[in-house]
Amino acid sequence: MRLNQLYGYANQNTLSWIDPSGLWTAVVVDQSGLAGAHAAIFIVSEGLPNFLYDPAGNFLRYEKGPDGELLRAVGQDVLEGRLADLNAFVQFQGPNTSVYWFNTSRAEEAAIRSSADADDRRLCGPG
């Protein structure tokens, strides 16, 4: 895995140090595909659930109940909360994955979330 750190806020460990103020957005690029690169977006914002937009929707997470029972498998384009796990997503994509961090405003993050949610509804239907 190759990490390209544009800013030093994360102490050279971008997967373990997430900006709690929510002014950073990660673009995750997997270049192992035969047809080119695959990209996803990860946002962490104070007061909002973590957000992962994977347009290919191939990252499958499992939601478990309080007793550890499997409630459902989630494999959609937009994952939120504890299902939006940047570390697990990067490991799933493999060794040719890079993470690029960008300084974003709350308005930019809201626009990214809104656009991704609209795309997910268009492709997968409501709910």
C-alpha positions, 0 to 999 in steps of 0.5 A, a space after each residue: 500500500 502506498 500512502 501519499 501524504 499531502 499534509 503532516 496533520 496525520 503524523 505520517 500515518 493517515 489510516 490511523 489518524 483521522 482529522 476529527 474536525 472533518 475538514 479532510 476528505 480521502 480519495 482512495 485509488 486502486 490501480 490494480 485493475 486491468 482496465 485502469 484505476 478504481 477510486 472511492 471517497 472517504 469522509 469523516 466529519 465531526 457530528 456525522 457518521 463516517 462516509 464511504 462512497 465506492 462507485 463500483 459497490 464491490 466492498 461488502 461489509 457485514 452489519 451485526 446485531 448487539 449479540 453478534 448475529 449477522 443482520 445483513 450484508 451491505 454491498 452498495 455504493 454508499 456506506 455510512 457509520 461503522 460500515 464505512 471503514 477506511 482501513 478495511 476498504 484499503 486492505 480489501 482493495 490490495 497493495 496497489 492502493 493509494 490514499 490522497 488527502 484533501 483539505 475540504 470545507 463542510 460545504 464541499 463535504 456536504 456536496 460530495 455526500 449529496 452527489 454520492 447519495 443521489 448516484 446511489 439512489 439512481 443506480 440501486 433504488 431508494 433505501 
